[in-house]
């Protein structure tokens, strides 16, 4: 029985378009170029931040992120960044009595912005606050604590098979692979994605999967 659902953030709840566009503008590179580089490193199984390192070798991403904040060009997030199915699907899950939490690899600033959106969730936590990030076992142990129920009663939902499905399963959680965003589409047919308990096209489908019969 699933009593809690934990959601990844990027390309699960929010679109990453704005963030990558901001990086392209800051680094002085065409947005399409950076987008293509993100796709290339993802296809190679690398961290998508490697796209920034290709544009500017030796870049200290955290230093640059802080400089963007000081210049008033830092992280931003509003209702337009949410996928359309997010708010109604999260609300539907809570109406079903499921505890809903958000746990992703994001900065403390992103967590602040997510909380300001007042999503229908019970808790929001990110790697920047925890000091541990996916795919580490500790990240998923903290996710289970946040969910407040045993690991086998927690469903983790994300688009990245290697960062979401595989390590969540190893930590004893149930898993759902979401086929959207570059990672979700590219790796949808992978062995890791096929190992998920459920493979879904959108969050409305997840609601139907978990709806009591």
QUIJOMO-V757303 format. One record per residue. RES is the residue in one letter. SS is DSSP state (H for helix, E for strand, C for the rest). NEAR is the number of other ideal C-beta (glycine too) atoms within 10 Angstrom. Layout:
res/ss/near
RES/SS/NEAR
RES/SS/NEAR
//
This chain:
res/ss/near
X/C/8
X/C/19
X/C/15
X/E/25
X/E/27
X/E/26
X/E/27
X/C/24
X/C/21
X/E/19
X/C/20
X/C/23
X/C/26
X/E/25
X/C/15
X/C/17
X/H/13
X/H/15
X/H/16
X/H/18
X/H/13
X/H/16
X/H/22
X/H/21
X/H/14
X/H/17
X/H/14
X/C/8
X/C/17
X/C/10
X/H/14
X/H/9
X/H/14
X/H/20
X/H/17
X/H/11
X/H/20
X/H/22
X/H/15
X/H/14
X/H/17
X/H/20
X/H/12
X/C/9
X/C/9
X/C/13
X/C/12
X/C/18
X/C/12
X/H/15
X/H/23
X/H/23
X/H/15
X/H/16
X/H/16
X/C/14
X/C/7
X/C/5
X/C/14
X/C/10
X/H/12
X/H/9
X/H/9
X/H/15
X/H/15
X/H/12
X/H/13
X/H/16
X/H/13
X/H/8
X/C/9
X/C/6
X/C/13
X/C/16
X/C/17
X/C/12
X/C/19
X/C/11
X/H/8
X/H/9
X/H/18
X/E/17
X/C/17
X/C/10
X/H/18
X/H/22
X/H/17
X/H/13
X/H/24
X/H/24
X/H/15
X/H/20
X/H/24
X/H/15
X/H/10
X/C/14
X/C/8
X/C/19
X/E/20
X/E/21
X/E/19
X/E/25
X/E/27
X/E/27
X/C/21
X/C/25
X/C/17
X/H/12
X/H/16
X/H/23
X/H/19
X/H/16
X/H/18
X/H/23
X/H/13
X/H/10
X/C/17
X/C/8
X/C/18
X/C/15
X/C/22
X/C/16
X/E/15
X/E/21
X/E/20
X/E/21
X/H/21
X/H/16
X/H/15
X/H/18
X/C/9
X/C/14
X/C/15
X/C/22
X/C/17
X/C/15
X/H/14
X/H/13
X/H/23
X/H/25
X/H/15
X/H/18
X/H/24
X/H/22
X/H/13
X/H/19
X/H/24
X/C/14
X/C/15
X/C/12
X/H/18
X/H/13
X/H/17
X/E/27
X/E/25
X/E/30
X/E/24
X/E/30
X/C/24
X/C/28
X/H/25
X/H/15
X/H/21
X/H/32
X/H/29
X/H/19
X/H/22
X/H/30
X/H/17
X/H/11
X/C/20
X/C/15
X/C/25
X/E/20
X/E/24
X/E/25
X/E/26
X/E/30
X/C/18
X/C/18
X/H/20
X/H/17
X/H/28
X/H/22
X/H/13
X/H/18
X/C/22
X/C/17
X/C/11
X/C/14
X/H/9
X/H/18
X/H/24
X/H/13
X/C/14
X/C/23
X/C/16
X/E/15
X/E/19
X/E/19
X/C/13
X/C/15
X/H/25
X/H/15
X/H/17
X/H/23
X/H/21
X/H/10
X/H/13
X/H/17
X/C/11
X/C/6
X/C/2
//
